[in-house]
Amino acid sequence: MKIALMLAGQGTKISEEVKEAWLKNKQTLKWIEQAETQLQEPIREWFCSDLSQDTRKAQLATYVGSMCMYQLYREHVGLYPSIVLGHSLGEITALTIAGALSYSEGLKLVDVRGTAMKKAIDTQESTGMTAVFASPEKVESWLSDRQDIYIANYNSSKQTVIAGKKTDLQDFVKQNKVESVPLGVSGAFHTHYMQAAADEVYNQLNSFSFNPYWSTEVISNEFARPYQPSNVQKGISSQMVNPVCWTQSVDYAVKQGIQVFIDLSPNGMFVKMLGNQVQVHALHNEEQLSKLSNELKDDIEVNKNYSVFSRALGIIVSTKNNNEDSEAYENIVISGYNQIKSQIGKEATAEDVEKTLSLLELILRTKKVPEEQIMHYRNKLAWKAG
């Protein structure tokens, strides 16, 4: 089963019910407490508040909340995602999930991004964004002779978000007599209005450390293609001034064989947004979670029966040996394989997982498997082991 996870952007609504679920869960509460300690901010108080006029707080609340939703997915479903997609700010959550950066670094990055965007907004006239319920092609044709409004999000075949000065947005909607909804944000995101913020974020990213080896593929908002680990700094900043190619990203995932899309927003926003374009499952309440668990019950059950030890053995068997040193093969590969095999049936502790991952690396290096492939296997196994 090929699965894609979808992460929400700023402005997604969080209900009291979802907030309470996070506060009652041991691990999601840890995510919240870590954020509050690191940032010295009352994050939990922001979850259900109107943060439409404070993009920094809104982005931090969304990022922490999205990580909480991801944790619930790990606990209740736990199937490995082949692809992770994040809408706008959600791209940073997606990069965190893939292992490009730690949760702590993600908090720091979202703080930098939100602060830079708030600073840019404060120097501009009243700008905003409006969701227009029309196809991108139709909106593009309406905008062909205008230089004051820009497409910010290609959300779906029936929803396109435009951005610019609020008065110009109102004029556009009235002129074209199109159904629309103003978004609860304080700026014209994903347009040139955010250039100063994007430059600030790009410069600040010099102090960040990104892991070049990821556990899963992340799709770029800007290009609707896989993110390149070597180009993260540019990608994170340039997406701030370019449209979110969401519907194109979803189409790309479908072409890669994705069978199930899972909406990790706290309110099922992608289920509503994408409509009949693709089948999307949410897990923001007990009803949706039960429905998803039932839909994937066979895969979930199979997944539970594979331990870190059996998965490691599968990787070792499936990789080609490129080492002609028979003594090294016997002493390390065969010996290591048997050592892992002897653990089958045992419940793995955190220490067992770490030892198995280290031994797997040693065996694959002995087999002279390319380093990038080794780290992919290691990180994928680490993800599945939790």
Order of alpha helices (4+ residues) and beta strands (2+ residues): beta-alpha-alpha-alpha-alpha-beta-alpha-alpha-beta-alpha-beta-beta-alpha-beta-alpha-beta-alpha-alpha-beta-alpha-beta-alpha-alpha-alpha-alpha-alpha-alpha
